[in-house]
Amino acid sequence: MEHTPPATWLTTAAGAAGQQGTGNLLRVVLVVMIVGCALTAWFLLRGYRHKDD
């Protein structure tokens, strides 16, 4: 098993992340935004229910 210094691993990981671009970040931001909007709409609209007793 070969030992690599942490600095080498870090620069390799940073280089690989740079090659992927912003696609994964954009997906995460969109999913969080959609879920957040859905939860906000649910929270705001739940007060408008009419109770027909």
C-alpha positions in Angstrom: 0.0 0.0 0.0 1.4 3.4 -1.0 1.4 6.3 1.4 0.5 9.6 -0.1 0.9 12.9 1.8 -2.4 14.7 2.7 -1.4 17.7 0.6 -1.1 15.5 -2.5 -4.6 14.0 -1.8 -6.1 17.4 -1.2 -4.7 18.9 -4.5 -5.9 15.8 -6.4 -9.4 16.1 -4.9 -9.6 19.8 -5.6 -8.5 19.2 -9.3 -11.2 16.5 -9.7 -13.8 18.7 -8.2 -12.9 21.5 -10.6 -13.3 19.3 -13.6 -16.9 18.4 -12.6 -18.1 21.9 -12.9 -21.1 23.3 -11.2 -23.6 20.7 -12.2 -23.9 18.9 -8.9 -24.0 22.2 -6.9 -26.8 23.4 -9.2 -28.8 20.2 -8.7 -28.5 20.5 -4.9 -29.5 24.2 -4.9 -32.5 23.4 -7.1 -33.7 20.5 -5.0 -33.3 22.5 -1.8 -35.1 25.5 -3.3 -38.1 23.3 -4.5 -38.4 21.5 -1.2 -38.2 24.8 0.7 -40.9 26.4 -1.5 -43.1 23.4 -1.0 -42.7 23.5 2.8 -43.2 27.3 2.9 -46.4 27.0 0.8 -47.7 24.2 3.1 -46.9 26.2 6.2 -48.6 29.4 4.9 -51.6 27.7 3.4 -52.4 25.4 6.3 -53.8 28.4 8.2 -56.4 29.0 5.5 -58.3 25.7 6.1 -61.9 26.3 7.0 -63.3 24.3 9.9 -66.8 23.3 9.1 -68.1 22.1 12.5 
